[in-house]
């Protein structure tokens, strides 16, 4: 009997806000929500952005003055909207109008004379260039005379050609929420996102450890481009060229799998399986595939899966712009030439399947917690859905390494078939939809729409709903499909499907047969969709598609396997768990909870007496109640001599 990987918790941060309690999703459909739900999400955003504080039983504004919540949130609403989702680049991390760079120049003396300058002796090059004549001057300085000219790099600044990005909410800075110790931004986001996911569960992690042993836990998390800001690989590469020293942390903290390492070392204290699959824009789904295979095989019972990407950096923008992948300001304004705009409409920078000119970078950290169906019932866990399957295929031979290929036809076909195997072909045709990769590039709108249309024809789908989340938050690279998944979970709670609202009409070259592209938010009902297919297309031929099942479908499957009595018992346990999740959400908005960051806490030294106790059958680790059972049988027993 194959275990079903059930989604029991999720959390994170992206341009739409905090993910737990569906707040990030709710920001996308804010105008469609009930008054109470909209108020809660506006309060969450206001708190996140530092505009609202809870103190001594009352709400305070930025001047620490008491406010009436509803009226204050109404006043803040334009600010909350303007400070979230895709928008013009802010200058909190770098000034997009003054990006520093070096310009090559050659200096020569006037009228053939030599060049003379004075410099401190300790600032001389270690290897004195040929042609430099050096003489002592006063106060530890030297005079330098150069006869043959001098090649120099002069400091200069340039404006960014791209000024649209999916930035985290204005005013939110994860490094202020814990002792970040010069961590790269992606790791700061990891601590926030993983903490949010774990605390959203409604029960302590220690309760998990009472049910499973450490080797039954897995953590798969990473980034696709590693940590590229100055605190990570960016500084490692730049420091010497900028006249600085490389720090002892930059290389270590720059690794792409470091989000998983941080979760293990500082959030969970995990001793189980760990790692990441780096797969460009499909990284999250590759990691998700690892986790569900662990759970379905029975070797693992619970997994934390996620990604963290912080690519809004001058160098990354420069790289993608040079490739022609990003929509630059000039091209963006040209798209609206018929409107007579005097400036680019940064809010509508990403236009999947419409007339477009490139994608828009975003930053995001998202994490989900999966466990097997039996453990979900034992814990009384919240059931947000389940992961049916994930499929991965390469593109085969190609010309440009960044161009799309045929691999995505394979992943989408397998995901569609796997979905039909659970909800039936009628369910696939009438009660499923697609979360497109939908980057906003001219090439993507043609190739991905053709893939979807081909699938629709194959399964007789007449109007397959298609939406694209990057419309709102941009392309967060490794985290892109994680953003898609978390948004899909919100649909099954509130019934609204976010549309591709930046597009007035589809481009003429988009394939539409059998497809229904949502250009507006659409209310379909919380149980109208039984499944969603998440699609990801990564540079290099990293294709992945996932079949994710709705919570109402998941619960029907659990009842079929475990019986009504087990479901009834789960419902009783879940009352307290669900309430604890709601309490966490409220406390988080009030700023009454801290991130989980356990630096140096309960560190186990294997050489310490009693830290590790071992027998031929098991290992016991100090601080963990359950033993790790060692394997007794070989998987290759049929190939071995019986007297071994």
C-alpha positions as CSV (number, residue, x, y, z in Angstrom):
1,X,0.0,0.0,0.0
2,X,1.6,3.3,-1.1
3,X,1.6,6.2,1.3
4,X,-0.1,9.4,0.2
5,X,2.0,12.5,0.7
6,X,-0.4,14.9,2.5
7,X,0.3,18.7,2.7
8,X,-0.1,19.5,6.4
9,X,1.6,22.9,6.7
10,X,3.1,25.7,4.6
11,X,4.6,29.1,5.0
12,X,6.9,31.6,3.5
13,X,7.3,35.1,2.2
14,X,7.1,36.7,-1.3
15,X,5.9,40.0,-2.8
16,X,2.3,39.2,-1.8
17,X,3.3,38.9,1.9
18,X,3.3,36.0,4.4
19,X,2.2,32.7,3.0
20,X,0.8,30.9,6.1
21,X,-3.0,31.2,6.6
22,X,-3.2,31.9,2.9
23,X,-2.3,35.6,3.4
24,X,-0.1,35.7,0.3
25,X,-2.9,34.2,-1.8
26,X,-5.4,36.6,-0.3
27,X,-3.4,39.6,-1.4
28,X,-3.9,38.5,-5.0
29,X,-7.7,38.4,-4.6
30,X,-8.0,41.1,-1.9
31,X,-10.8,43.0,-3.6
32,X,-12.9,39.7,-3.9
33,X,-12.7,38.7,-0.3
34,X,-15.2,39.1,2.5
35,X,-14.7,42.1,4.7
36,X,-13.4,40.0,7.6
37,X,-10.9,38.1,5.5
38,X,-9.7,41.2,3.7
39,X,-9.2,43.0,7.1
40,X,-7.1,40.1,8.4
41,X,-4.8,40.1,5.4
42,X,-4.5,43.9,5.4
43,X,-3.6,43.7,9.1
44,X,-1.1,41.0,8.4
45,X,0.5,43.1,5.6
46,X,0.5,46.3,7.7
47,X,2.2,44.5,10.6
48,X,4.8,42.9,8.2
49,X,5.5,46.3,6.7
50,X,6.0,48.0,10.0
51,X,2.9,50.1,9.7
52,X,0.9,48.5,12.5
53,X,1.9,47.4,16.0
54,X,0.2,45.7,18.9
55,X,1.1,46.9,22.4
56,X,-0.7,46.4,25.7
57,X,-3.9,45.2,24.1
58,X,-4.3,47.9,21.5
59,X,-3.2,48.7,17.9
60,X,-0.7,51.5,17.4
61,X,0.4,53.4,14.2
62,X,3.9,54.2,13.2
63,X,3.9,57.2,15.7
64,X,2.9,54.7,18.5
65,X,-0.5,56.3,18.7
66,X,-3.6,54.1,19.3
67,X,-5.8,53.6,16.3
68,X,-9.2,52.1,15.4
69,X,-8.2,49.1,13.3
70,X,-10.8,49.1,10.6
71,X,-10.5,52.8,9.8
72,X,-6.7,52.7,10.0
73,X,-6.5,49.8,7.6
74,X,-8.8,51.7,5.2
75,X,-6.4,54.6,5.4
76,X,-3.5,52.3,4.8
77,X,-5.0,50.2,1.9
78,X,-3.4,52.3,-0.9
79,X,0.0,52.0,0.8
80,X,-0.4,48.3,1.4
81,X,-1.3,47.7,-2.3
82,X,1.4,50.0,-3.6
83,X,4.1,48.3,-1.4
84,X,3.4,44.7,-2.5
85,X,3.5,42.6,-5.7
86,X,5.4,43.7,-8.8
87,X,6.4,47.4,-8.6
88,X,9.1,49.9,-9.4
89,X,12.4,48.9,-7.8
90,X,12.9,50.5,-4.4
91,X,16.4,51.6,-3.2
92,X,16.5,49.8,0.1
93,X,19.1,47.3,-1.1
94,X,20.8,49.2,-3.9
95,X,20.1,52.4,-5.7
96,X,18.8,51.4,-9.2
97,X,19.6,54.9,-10.5
98,X,23.3,54.7,-9.4
99,X,24.6,51.2,-9.9
100,X,28.4,51.3,-9.4
101,X,30.8,49.9,-12.0
102,X,34.3,50.4,-13.2
103,X,35.2,52.0,-16.5
104,X,38.5,51.3,-18.3
105,X,40.6,54.3,-19.1
106,X,44.2,55.1,-20.1
107,X,45.9,58.1,-18.7
108,X,48.8,59.8,-20.5
109,X,50.7,62.9,-19.6
110,X,49.9,66.3,-21.1
111,X,52.1,67.3,-24.0
112,X,54.0,64.1,-23.7
113,X,55.0,64.6,-20.1
114,X,55.2,61.8,-17.6
115,X,52.4,61.2,-15.1
116,X,53.2,62.1,-11.5
117,X,51.1,61.2,-8.4
118,X,51.6,60.6,-4.7
119,X,50.4,57.5,-2.8
120,X,50.9,55.9,0.6
121,X,53.6,53.3,0.4
122,X,51.3,50.5,1.8
123,X,48.9,51.2,-1.0
124,X,51.5,50.4,-3.7
125,X,50.8,47.3,-5.9
126,X,52.6,44.2,-4.5
127,X,54.3,43.9,-7.9
128,X,55.5,47.3,-9.1
129,X,54.6,47.7,-12.8
130,X,57.4,48.2,-15.2
131,X,58.0,51.9,-16.0
132,X,57.1,53.1,-12.5
133,X,59.8,55.3,-10.9
134,X,59.3,55.5,-7.2
135,X,60.9,58.0,-4.7
136,X,60.3,58.6,-1.0
137,X,58.1,61.4,0.1
138,X,56.9,62.5,3.6
139,X,54.7,60.7,6.1
140,X,55.0,57.2,4.7
141,X,54.1,58.3,1.2
142,X,55.9,57.9,-2.1
143,X,56.0,59.8,-5.4
144,X,55.4,57.8,-8.5
145,X,56.4,58.9,-12.0
146,X,55.1,56.9,-15.0
147,X,56.4,57.7,-18.5
148,X,54.4,55.3,-20.7
149,X,50.9,56.0,-19.7
150,X,48.7,54.3,-17.1
151,X,45.8,51.9,-17.4
152,X,43.2,52.6,-14.7
153,X,39.6,51.7,-13.7
154,X,37.6,54.7,-12.8
155,X,34.6,54.5,-10.5
156,X,31.3,55.3,-12.3
157,X,27.6,54.8,-11.9
158,X,24.8,53.8,-14.3
159,X,21.0,53.6,-14.2
160,X,19.4,50.1,-14.3
161,X,17.7,49.5,-17.6
162,X,15.2,47.4,-15.7
163,X,13.2,48.9,-12.9
164,X,10.4,46.5,-12.4
165,X,10.7,43.6,-9.9
166,X,8.6,41.5,-7.5
167,X,10.1,42.7,-4.3
168,X,9.2,41.6,-0.8
169,X,6.7,44.0,0.8
170,X,8.0,47.5,1.4
171,X,9.5,47.9,4.9
172,X,9.9,44.2,5.5
173,X,13.4,43.2,6.3
174,X,13.9,39.6,7.5
175,X,17.4,40.3,9.0
176,X,15.9,42.4,11.7
177,X,13.7,39.6,13.0
178,X,16.6,37.4,14.4
179,X,20.3,37.5,14.9
180,X,21.2,37.2,11.2
181,X,25.0,37.6,11.6
182,X,25.6,38.8,8.0
183,X,23.6,36.1,6.4
184,X,22.8,36.3,2.7
185,X,19.2,37.5,2.1
186,X,18.1,34.1,0.7
187,X,19.0,32.6,4.1
188,X,17.3,35.3,6.0
189,X,14.2,34.5,4.0
190,X,14.7,30.8,4.6
191,X,14.6,31.3,8.4
192,X,11.4,33.4,8.1
193,X,9.8,31.0,5.6
194,X,10.7,27.7,7.3
195,X,9.7,29.1,10.7
196,X,6.4,30.2,9.2
197,X,5.7,26.8,7.8
198,X,6.6,24.9,11.0
199,X,4.6,27.2,13.2
200,X,1.6,27.0,10.9
201,X,1.3,23.2,11.7
202,X,-0.7,23.7,14.9
203,X,1.5,21.4,16.9
204,X,5.1,21.4,18.1
205,X,7.9,19.7,16.1
206,X,8.7,17.7,19.3
207,X,5.3,16.0,18.8
208,X,6.4,14.9,15.4
209,X,9.6,13.4,16.9
210,X,7.4,11.4,19.3
211,X,5.9,9.7,16.3
212,X,8.8,9.2,14.0
213,X,12.5,8.5,14.3
214,X,15.1,10.8,12.8
215,X,15.9,8.7,9.8
216,X,12.2,9.0,8.7
217,X,12.5,12.8,8.3
218,X,13.8,14.5,5.2
219,X,14.5,18.2,4.3
220,X,15.0,19.2,0.7
221,X,15.5,22.9,0.2
222,X,17.8,25.2,-1.9
223,X,18.2,27.9,-4.4
224,X,18.9,27.7,-8.1
225,X,21.5,30.4,-8.4
226,X,23.0,30.1,-4.9
227,X,23.4,33.1,-2.6
228,X,24.7,35.8,-4.9
229,X,24.6,38.9,-2.7
230,X,27.7,40.3,-1.0
231,X,27.3,38.2,2.1
232,X,27.6,35.1,0.0
233,X,29.1,34.2,-3.4
234,X,28.7,37.8,-4.6
235,X,31.1,39.1,-2.0
236,X,33.4,36.1,-2.5
237,X,33.8,37.1,-6.2
238,X,33.9,40.8,-5.7
239,X,35.8,41.4,-2.5
240,X,39.4,41.4,-3.9
241,X,38.5,43.4,-6.9
242,X,36.9,46.0,-4.7
243,X,40.0,46.2,-2.5
244,X,38.3,44.3,0.4
245,X,39.0,41.0,2.0
246,X,37.0,37.8,1.6
247,X,35.2,37.0,4.8
248,X,35.3,33.5,6.4
249,X,31.5,33.2,5.8
250,X,31.0,34.1,2.2
251,X,32.0,30.9,0.6
252,X,30.3,28.6,3.1
253,X,27.0,30.6,3.1
254,X,27.0,30.9,-0.7
255,X,26.2,27.2,-1.4
256,X,22.9,26.5,-3.2
257,X,21.8,23.9,-0.7
258,X,22.4,26.2,2.3
259,X,18.6,26.8,2.9
260,X,18.4,23.1,3.7
261,X,21.5,23.3,5.9
262,X,20.0,26.3,7.8
263,X,16.7,24.4,8.4
264,X,18.6,21.4,9.8
265,X,21.0,23.4,11.9
266,X,19.0,26.3,13.2
267,X,15.3,25.5,12.8
268,X,14.6,21.8,13.3
269,X,17.8,20.2,14.5
270,X,17.2,17.6,11.8
271,X,19.4,14.5,11.7
272,X,17.5,12.9,8.7
273,X,17.9,13.0,5.0
274,X,18.8,16.3,3.5
275,X,19.9,18.1,0.3
276,X,18.6,19.9,-2.8
277,X,18.2,19.4,-6.5
278,X,19.3,22.5,-8.4
279,X,17.2,22.7,-11.5
280,X,16.9,26.3,-12.5
281,X,13.3,27.5,-12.5
282,X,12.0,24.0,-11.7
283,X,14.1,23.5,-8.5
284,X,11.1,23.4,-6.1
285,X,9.3,20.7,-8.1
286,X,12.5,18.6,-8.3
287,X,12.8,18.9,-4.5
288,X,9.1,18.0,-4.1
289,X,9.7,14.9,-6.2
290,X,12.4,13.8,-3.9
291,X,10.2,14.3,-0.9
292,X,7.1,12.4,-2.2
293,X,9.3,9.5,-3.3
294,X,10.7,9.3,0.2
295,X,7.2,9.2,1.6
296,X,5.6,6.9,-0.9
297,X,8.4,4.4,-0.6
298,X,7.8,4.2,3.2
299,X,11.4,5.1,4.1
300,X,10.3,8.5,5.4
301,X,7.2,9.7,7.1
302,X,7.5,13.5,7.0
303,X,9.4,16.0,4.9
304,X,10.0,19.7,4.7
305,X,10.4,20.9,1.1
306,X,11.2,24.4,-0.1
307,X,13.2,26.9,-1.9
308,X,14.6,30.4,-1.3
309,X,15.7,32.8,-4.0
310,X,16.8,36.4,-3.7
311,X,18.0,37.4,-7.2
312,X,17.1,41.1,-7.2
313,X,20.7,42.2,-7.6
314,X,22.4,44.5,-10.1
315,X,24.6,41.6,-11.4
316,X,21.7,39.2,-11.9
317,X,19.6,41.9,-13.6
318,X,22.5,42.7,-15.8
319,X,22.9,39.0,-16.8
320,X,19.3,38.4,-17.7
321,X,19.0,41.7,-19.4
322,X,22.0,40.9,-21.6
323,X,20.4,37.6,-22.5
324,X,17.3,39.6,-23.6
325,X,15.2,37.7,-21.1
326,X,14.0,40.6,-18.8
327,X,11.6,43.2,-19.9
328,X,13.4,46.5,-19.8
329,X,11.9,49.9,-19.2
330,X,12.0,51.0,-22.8
331,X,10.4,47.8,-24.1
332,X,7.8,47.9,-21.3
333,X,6.7,51.4,-22.2
334,X,6.6,50.5,-25.9
335,X,4.0,47.9,-25.1
336,X,1.7,50.6,-24.0
337,X,2.6,53.1,-26.8
338,X,-1.1,53.2,-27.9
339,X,-2.0,54.5,-24.4
340,X,0.3,57.4,-24.6
341,X,2.0,56.7,-21.3
342,X,4.9,58.9,-20.3
343,X,6.5,56.3,-18.1
344,X,6.5,52.5,-18.0
345,X,3.7,50.8,-16.2
346,X,5.8,48.8,-13.7
347,X,2.8,47.3,-12.1
348,X,2.0,45.5,-15.4
349,X,5.5,44.5,-16.2
350,X,4.8,40.8,-16.4
351,X,2.2,39.9,-19.0
352,X,2.0,36.1,-19.6
353,X,0.3,35.0,-22.8
354,X,-0.3,38.7,-23.8
355,X,1.8,41.0,-25.9
356,X,5.0,41.0,-23.8
357,X,8.7,41.6,-24.0
358,X,10.3,39.6,-21.2
359,X,10.0,38.3,-17.7
360,X,10.2,40.2,-14.3
361,X,12.5,39.0,-11.5
362,X,10.9,38.2,-8.1
363,X,12.2,37.0,-4.7
364,X,10.5,34.4,-2.6
365,X,11.0,31.7,0.0
366,X,8.4,29.0,0.3
367,X,8.2,25.8,2.4
368,X,5.6,23.1,2.7
369,X,5.4,20.2,5.2
370,X,4.4,16.8,3.9
371,X,3.7,13.6,5.8
372,X,2.2,10.2,5.0
373,X,-1.5,9.8,5.3
374,X,-1.3,7.7,8.5
375,X,0.8,10.2,10.3
376,X,-1.5,13.0,9.2
377,X,-4.4,11.3,10.9
378,X,-2.4,10.4,14.0
379,X,-1.4,14.0,14.5
380,X,-4.8,15.4,13.7
381,X,-3.0,17.6,11.2
382,X,-4.5,20.2,8.9
383,X,-5.1,18.7,5.5
384,X,-4.4,21.4,2.8
385,X,-4.2,18.9,-0.1
386,X,-1.9,16.1,-1.3
387,X,0.8,15.6,-3.9
388,X,-0.3,13.0,-6.4
389,X,2.9,12.9,-8.4
390,X,5.7,15.0,-9.9
391,X,7.3,14.3,-13.3
392,X,10.7,15.4,-14.6
393,X,12.1,15.3,-18.1
394,X,15.0,16.8,-20.0
395,X,14.8,18.4,-23.5
396,X,17.2,16.2,-25.4
397,X,19.4,17.7,-28.1
398,X,19.0,21.5,-28.6
399,X,20.7,24.5,-30.0
400,X,20.5,27.3,-27.4
401,X,20.8,25.9,-23.9
402,X,18.2,28.3,-22.6
403,X,15.6,27.6,-25.2
404,X,12.6,25.3,-24.6
405,X,12.4,21.8,-26.0
406,X,10.1,18.7,-26.0
407,X,10.6,17.6,-22.4
408,X,7.7,19.7,-21.1
409,X,5.3,17.7,-23.4
410,X,6.4,14.6,-21.5
411,X,6.0,16.0,-18.0
412,X,2.6,17.6,-18.8
413,X,1.3,14.4,-20.4
414,X,2.4,12.3,-17.4
415,X,0.9,14.8,-14.9
416,X,-2.4,14.9,-16.8
417,X,-2.5,11.1,-17.0
418,X,-1.7,10.8,-13.3
419,X,-4.4,13.3,-12.4
420,X,-7.0,11.4,-14.5
421,X,-6.0,8.2,-12.8
422,X,-7.2,9.6,-9.5
423,X,-10.1,11.9,-10.4
424,X,-11.1,10.2,-13.7
425,X,-10.9,11.6,-17.2
426,X,-14.2,13.5,-16.6
427,X,-12.6,15.1,-13.6
428,X,-9.5,16.0,-15.5
429,X,-11.7,17.6,-18.2
430,X,-14.1,19.4,-15.9
431,X,-12.6,19.8,-12.5
432,X,-8.9,20.5,-13.0
433,X,-6.9,23.6,-14.0
434,X,-3.3,24.6,-14.9
435,X,-0.9,26.9,-13.1
436,X,1.3,27.8,-16.0
437,X,5.0,28.6,-15.8
438,X,3.9,31.8,-17.7
439,X,7.0,33.9,-17.6
440,X,5.9,36.8,-19.8
441,X,8.3,36.2,-22.6
442,X,7.3,36.0,-26.3
443,X,8.8,32.5,-26.6
444,X,7.1,31.2,-23.5
445,X,3.6,32.3,-24.6
446,X,3.9,30.4,-27.8
447,X,5.6,27.2,-26.7
448,X,3.8,26.7,-23.3
449,X,0.3,27.4,-24.8
450,X,1.0,24.9,-27.5
451,X,1.9,22.3,-24.9
452,X,-1.3,22.9,-23.0
453,X,-3.4,22.9,-26.1
454,X,-1.9,19.6,-27.2
455,X,-2.8,18.1,-23.8
456,X,-6.3,19.5,-24.0
457,X,-6.8,17.9,-27.4
458,X,-5.5,14.6,-26.2
459,X,-7.9,14.3,-23.3
460,X,-10.9,16.0,-25.0
461,X,-10.8,19.1,-22.8
462,X,-12.8,21.9,-24.2
463,X,-12.1,24.8,-21.8
464,X,-9.1,24.0,-19.5
465,X,-8.6,26.9,-17.1
466,X,-5.1,28.4,-17.3
467,X,-3.7,31.0,-15.0
468,X,-0.2,32.4,-14.4
469,X,1.0,33.6,-11.0
470,X,4.0,35.5,-12.2
471,X,1.5,38.1,-13.3
472,X,1.5,39.3,-9.7
473,X,4.8,38.5,-8.1
474,X,7.3,38.0,-10.9
475,X,9.7,35.1,-11.5
476,X,11.3,33.9,-8.3
477,X,13.3,31.3,-10.2
478,X,13.8,28.3,-7.9
479,X,10.7,29.3,-5.9
480,X,8.4,29.8,-8.9
481,X,6.5,26.6,-8.7
482,X,6.4,26.8,-4.9
483,X,4.6,30.1,-5.3
484,X,2.2,28.4,-7.7
485,X,1.5,25.6,-5.2
486,X,0.9,27.9,-2.2
487,X,-1.5,30.0,-4.3
488,X,-3.4,26.9,-5.4
489,X,-3.9,25.9,-1.7
490,X,-5.7,29.3,-1.3
491,X,-8.1,28.6,-4.0
492,X,-9.4,25.5,-2.1
493,X,-10.0,27.6,0.9
494,X,-11.6,30.8,-0.6
495,X,-12.8,29.7,-4.1
496,X,-11.3,32.5,-6.1
497,X,-8.9,31.7,-9.0
498,X,-6.4,34.6,-9.6
499,X,-6.5,35.7,-13.2
500,X,-3.8,37.0,-15.6
501,X,-5.0,40.6,-14.8
502,X,-2.1,42.4,-16.5
503,X,-3.3,41.2,-19.9
504,X,-6.3,42.8,-21.7
505,X,-6.2,40.3,-24.5
506,X,-4.2,37.3,-25.6
507,X,-1.4,37.7,-28.1
508,X,-2.3,36.5,-31.6
509,X,0.3,33.8,-31.6
510,X,-1.0,32.1,-28.4
511,X,-2.5,28.7,-28.9
512,X,-6.0,28.7,-27.5
513,X,-7.7,25.5,-28.7
514,X,-9.2,23.7,-25.7
515,X,-7.9,26.3,-23.3
516,X,-9.6,29.0,-21.1
517,X,-7.1,31.7,-20.2
518,X,-8.3,33.6,-17.1
519,X,-7.8,37.3,-17.7
520,X,-9.8,38.2,-14.6
521,X,-10.1,36.8,-11.2
522,X,-12.8,34.2,-11.3
523,X,-15.0,32.7,-8.5
524,X,-15.3,29.0,-9.0
525,X,-16.0,27.8,-5.4
526,X,-13.7,26.1,-2.9
527,X,-14.5,22.6,-4.1
528,X,-15.0,23.2,-7.9
529,X,-11.5,22.1,-8.7
530,X,-10.4,18.6,-7.7
531,X,-6.8,19.0,-8.9
532,X,-4.2,21.5,-10.3
533,X,-1.3,20.8,-12.5
534,X,1.7,23.0,-11.7
535,X,4.1,23.5,-14.6
536,X,7.8,24.6,-14.6
537,X,10.2,25.1,-17.5
538,X,13.8,25.8,-16.5
539,X,16.8,27.0,-18.4
540,X,18.9,24.1,-19.6
541,X,16.0,21.8,-20.2
542,X,14.8,21.3,-16.6
543,X,11.1,20.5,-17.1
544,X,8.7,19.5,-14.3
545,X,5.0,19.1,-13.8
546,X,3.2,18.2,-10.7
547,X,-0.3,16.8,-10.0
548,X,-1.7,18.2,-6.8
549,X,-5.0,17.1,-5.3
550,X,-7.6,19.2,-3.5
551,X,-8.2,18.8,0.3
552,X,-11.7,17.5,-0.3
553,X,-10.4,14.9,-2.7
554,X,-7.6,14.0,-0.2
555,X,-10.1,13.5,2.6
556,X,-12.2,11.2,0.5
557,X,-9.2,9.1,-0.3
558,X,-8.2,9.0,3.4
559,X,-11.7,7.8,4.3
560,X,-11.6,5.2,1.6
561,X,-8.3,3.8,3.0
562,X,-8.7,4.3,6.8
563,X,-12.5,4.2,7.3
564,X,-15.0,6.6,8.7
565,X,-14.1,5.9,12.3
566,X,-10.5,7.0,11.7
567,X,-11.7,10.2,9.9
568,X,-14.0,10.9,12.8
569,X,-11.1,10.5,15.3
570,X,-8.9,12.8,13.1
571,X,-11.6,15.4,13.1
572,X,-11.7,15.5,16.9
573,X,-7.9,15.8,17.1
574,X,-7.9,18.4,14.4
575,X,-10.1,20.8,16.3
576,X,-7.3,21.7,18.7
577,X,-4.7,21.7,15.9
578,X,-6.7,24.0,13.6
579,X,-7.3,26.4,16.5
580,X,-3.6,26.4,17.3
581,X,-2.9,27.3,13.7
582,X,-5.4,30.2,13.9
583,X,-3.8,31.3,17.1
584,X,-0.4,31.4,15.5
585,X,-1.7,33.5,12.6
586,X,-3.2,36.0,15.0
587,X,-0.1,36.1,17.2
588,X,2.1,36.6,14.1
589,X,0.0,39.5,12.9
590,X,0.3,41.0,16.4
591,X,4.1,40.5,16.4
592,X,3.9,38.2,19.4
593,X,5.8,35.3,17.9
594,X,9.5,34.9,17.1
595,X,11.2,33.1,14.3
596,X,12.7,29.7,15.1
597,X,16.4,30.3,15.1
598,X,18.2,28.0,17.5
599,X,21.8,28.9,17.1
600,X,24.1,26.8,19.3
601,X,21.0,25.2,21.0
602,X,21.3,21.5,22.1
603,X,24.4,20.9,20.0
604,X,25.3,17.2,20.1
605,X,29.0,16.3,20.2
606,X,29.4,12.8,19.0
607,X,32.6,12.3,21.1
608,X,30.8,13.3,24.3
609,X,30.0,10.3,26.6
610,X,26.5,9.2,26.1
611,X,25.8,11.3,23.0
612,X,25.7,8.3,20.8
613,X,24.8,4.8,22.0
614,X,25.1,2.0,19.4
615,X,24.2,-1.7,19.2
616,X,24.2,-4.0,16.2
617,X,20.5,-3.3,15.8
618,X,20.1,0.4,16.5
619,X,21.6,3.8,17.3
620,X,20.3,6.1,20.1
621,X,21.1,9.8,19.9
622,X,21.0,12.0,23.0
623,X,17.9,14.1,23.2
624,X,15.9,11.9,20.8
625,X,13.3,9.6,22.2
626,X,13.2,7.1,19.3
627,X,16.0,4.9,18.3
628,X,17.3,4.6,14.7
629,X,16.8,1.0,13.6
630,X,19.7,-0.3,11.5
631,X,18.9,-2.4,8.4
632,X,18.8,-6.1,9.0
633,X,18.0,-7.4,5.5
634,X,19.6,-6.8,2.2
635,X,17.6,-5.6,-0.8
636,X,19.7,-8.0,-2.9
637,X,19.0,-11.2,-0.8
638,X,18.1,-13.2,-3.9
639,X,21.6,-12.5,-5.2
640,X,23.5,-13.6,-2.1
641,X,24.7,-16.9,-0.8
642,X,22.4,-18.2,2.0
643,X,25.2,-18.8,4.5
644,X,26.5,-15.1,4.4
